[in-house]
Amino acid sequence: MKKAVWFSRHTISNEQRAEITARGYQLVAEAEGKTLGSVALRDEEDVRIVLNGLRSLGVDAIFGVFAAPIQAALSVMGQSADDEDMAGCPYSPRGMSTAQLRGNALNFPTANLCEWAR
């Protein structure tokens, strides 16, 4: 089974977990994904720290809620030799416009899996 991480400061919902599993992924490194998803992105160095953290997890896919600086960086990953190991790793960003409040938790549907540019 392919490995994926949930990358978000928000806790994954049971529905999201089930959909990711149905796509053939096993969620790993959940604590690390939440920690990385909670980093305050004040500058490019913070973005690099998060991307290096994601890279170090060695996952096949990343699901979650992606801040704009992370989405921008992921859109060009794999286009240089330094980013070769990130090329082709699917990611599924969720925007706030698709968030649904369920009780006290936000829910971000995990539809529309995208591929990183190469």
N, C-alpha and C positions, 0 to 999 in steps of 0.2 A: 504494500500500500504506500502511496506517495505521502510525504510529510508536509504539513502546512503549519503556519503560525497565525494566531489571531493577534493583529497589531492594532491596538487601540487602548485608550485610557478607559474606555467603556467595557464593562463585563459582557462577554458573549452571551447571547440568549440561547435557550434550548433549541429554538427554531433554527437559528443560525448554525449551531453545532450540528444539528441533524442534516441540514442542507449541505454543509461542507463534507460531512461523512458520506452522504449520498453521492457526492461528486467524486468519491474515491480517495479522499484525503484523510489522514490521521492527524489530529491536532497535537502538536508537541510544543514545548517551551512556552506554555501559556503565561507563566509569571514574567518571563523575559519579554514576551510580546507586549504585555500590559505596561511593564516598566519602560520599554522603548517608546511605546505609544503615548506615554505621559511626559516625555521630555519636553521642556519649554524650548522652543526653537527660536532663539534670539538672534542667531547669525548663521553663516554658512558652516562654521565649525560644528555647531550643534547638529546641523543636518548631516554632516559627515559622520559624526559620532553615532547617530541613529542608523544611518545606512551601513556603517561598519558593523554595528551590532546585529542588524538583520542579516548581513552577509555571513557573519560568524555562526549563525544558527544552522546553515546548510540545509534549508528547507526547499521543497519543490514549488511551493506557492505561499502567497501571503494574502490573508483576508483581513479586513478591518476598516477602520476609519482613518483616512490619510489626510494630514494637514497639507495645504497647498504647496509649501516648499518641498515636502516629501514627494508629492505627485509630480512636481516639476522635475525633480532629480531622477525619479524612476522613469520618466518619459524618455530620458536620454541614456539610461543605463545600458551597458552592453555595446556601446558605440566606440569604446576605446579598449585597448588591451588591458588596462587596469580593471575594467569592469567585466571582463570575459566571463567570470564565474556567475554573474548575475543575469546574463543574457538568456532570454527565453523563459525566465521564471515567471509564471503567471501571478498577477496580483488583482485583487478585487477591491477597489476603493469605494467607499460609501460616502456620499455627500449629505450634508445636514438637511437638504431639501427632501430627502427620502426618509428621514427619521420619523418614527412613530412612537408616541409615548404609551407605554404599557405599564400601568401602575406607576412606580417610581423609576422605571428603567426605560432608557431609549432603545428602540429596536431599529437596526439598520439592515434591510434585506440584502441578501448576498447574491443577487442576480447579476448578469452581465460580466462574467469573468473576462478580463482583458489580458493581453500579453504585452510584456515589456518590449519596447522598440529595440531593433538590432540593426 
